[in-house]
């Protein structure tokens, strides 16, 4: 439930209509997380003291283009920024609730930090951001490996990725996941090992992305096996 009553210096907009939200999804060719869409229906974007901005339907397309999110953070959507060069990202997944922060000059999810596993709680608390010292580019011990693009070689290369990473996922689930991107292949995977193995995949490794493992912040099951 959205409650912005305690946010300082709040400037909120009128609610967005379903048609306005669908127009954005169609234009950007994305599916926005339900939690973010519910916020838009409550207020079509807002700002609070300090310059922090949560995008509405009027500016999300332009902001994502400016940040070049599709190019450098494919599979994610920028839903706001702190007014100081840091961008808030969410996975383009309907049931996604986690919010990440990344430096807009880097715009690489590999260097993003999860600042909340619950979008609504984060919004209601005033979009709290840890201090700069705490939100450094240090990556956690574990990460999630995400398929962000289907390989040109199709199933053959998908199986190669599966075997190289040693992921316990059926070929059928892997194929289905590749048709519904971005698809989380595995969570709680050692980051150093992931980087090493993906490096051995060469050009094929570019269809994968790493992000902070959400299981540290959430007890949700892995996407595969659903």
Buried (B, 14 or more C-beta within 10 A) or exposed (E): EBEBEEBEEBEBBEEBEEEBBEBBBEEBEBBBBBBBBBBBBBBBBBBBEBEBBBBBBEBBBEBBEEBEBBEBBBBBBBBBBBEEEBBBBBBBBEEBBBBBBBBBEBBBBBBBBBBBBBBBEBBBEBBEBEEEEEBEEEBEEBBBBBBBBBBEEEEEBBBBBBEBBEBEBEEEBBBEBBEEBBBBBBBEBEBEEBBEBBEEBEEBBEBBBBBBBBBBBBEBEBBBEE
